[in-house]
Amino acid sequence: MRRTPFQVPIVTSLLLFGLGVEGVAAQDSRCDPGNGGLELPPGFCAVVVADSIGRGRHLVVAPNGDILVALRRGRGEGENGGLLALRDNDGDGRADVMERFGESSATGISLRDGFIYFAPDDAVLRYPFEPGTLGPAGPPDTIVSGLPSDRSHAAKSALVDDDGNLFVNVGSPTNSCQAEDRVEGSTGQDPCPQLETRAGIWRFDARRTGQTQADGERYATGLRNTFALAIDPAGQLFGVQHGRDQLHQNWPALFSEEQGAYKPSEELVRIERADDFGWPYCYHDPEQDRLVLSPEYGGDGERSGTCSEKKGPAFAFPAHWAPEAILFYTADQFPAKYRNGAFISFHGSWNRDPLPQGGYKVVFLPFENGRPAAEFEVFADGFAGPDVSPRDALHRPTGLAVGPDGSLYIADDKGGRIWRVLYVGE
């Protein structure tokens, strides 16, 4: 079941000074009044674990509760990159010890088999990790170096599975592989040369140092930018990709402003070896619920052409919400309905202009037998505050992680906040 952008679910919140339907849960002594600005379902509350830490992207939580966050470098004072380790020493639920390691601008991070895998834009590093040690236990080894990072979509993921496979998203450097990027009427390059080294998922050996992109395998292709990656409980790789931009701006004779704002879908994809999801030749049209041919390659908004041979999404989310992370919930703190389902963070984008922006929330998508089982619901909202825009939003959700007690952690790369969401009962 897939949702068109004209049917976005609405969560009604009657908030009074940050309370309302969430008010009873928010009074739990472990959480903040008003849940640190978040609007949550009944029975849930939140505490701000850390604030103003910088541009937090993906994060993991160690078995002892320490939080490890990848930071992107920013332009403001103190907005350095690196790996940030946080610990709550006094048990009040808030980090009171913070240590920073390195300065590389990064997004991806994974904790597996005694190592922290950390992904700057052009590499994947592996730090030794010892339980109880705050942050890395020594200097890093380089697992992969020389990954392409010029132009757009430089951020990399770093996901390691049980078999020692390291999956890395290498995003496209352009919007749609035009001869002149983002120029009205410019046709697409065919074949698109960017697909050789970009716009796909690469697989490496997580146990081997000194690799380059040529040592890896292009595991899946035709994915514009998919650093929201996760392994489901059955061991299957899933991702959520950023759809293309500027259908109206670059092809105004074919697409209205409204169509440009609400197309194409942000796609949840089930990723298997040798899959081709169609970028840049195809995009997912939510009204038609199928892949259609991009205008750069002769598409008119209706024809599928060769896109009928490409792999479509497992679920379609609204356009230009900008997915940042996906997490399958396998803990038991939350009610049973959340077990094995997926939480997905949407950072918010810009390409709905001049119409209202969307995203800036964390949603929950139920799964059954390894597939989406129902429509998604908004789980956490209120991040942006009164001005829902990239420039003026207060917070923009990014990384997701589960703590040892089953709490959900959410990072933010605008205000530098980390929330811990708990279920305390209705």
Protein Blocks (a to p, Z undefined) as FASTA:
>chain_A
ZZdfklcccdddddeehiajkmmmmmpmkbcehklopacdehiacddfbghkbjcdbddd
dfkopacddddddfbehiagdjdddddfkonopafbdcdedjbdcfbdcdeehiacdddf
kbccdddddehiacjfbdcddfbghiafehjhkbccddddfkopacdddddfbfnopabg
highiacddddfklmmgoiaddddfkbghiafklmccfbghiabacbccddfkopacddd
dddehklmmmmmlpcfklmmmpccdddddddehiaehiakbccdfklopacddfklopah
lanklmlmpccdfbdcdehklpabdcddfbfkbcfklgopacdddebiaklpcbdceeji
acddddeehiafbdcddfbghklommdcfklombdcfbdcddfkopacdddfklopacdd
ddebZZ
